[in-house]
């Protein structure tokens, strides 16, 4: 697989994960905690997929090749979603405590 394809897949999976974390947060606002858990589980799967692809890039023969801006962007998206996940989980805990 070409390194650009890895980057695109990382970005796609990470963005899907972020959308699901957002849905989980919306469900927490509505006190729909069963749905929150379903969205979180699915979001974690997509984020795990993105992280696994990222790791695979560095364990394959790619480590001898020069990476382009697409990898830098993919890593930025991945790190942003990791931070977003942390914030969403904190807000969900807050919603649970005040409801």
Secondary structure, 3 states (H helix, E strand, C coil): CCHHHHHHHHHHHHHHHHHHHHHHHHHHHCCCHHHHHHHHHHHHHHHHHHHHHHHHHHHCHHHHCCCCHHHHHHHHHHHHHHHHHHHHHHHHHHHHHHC
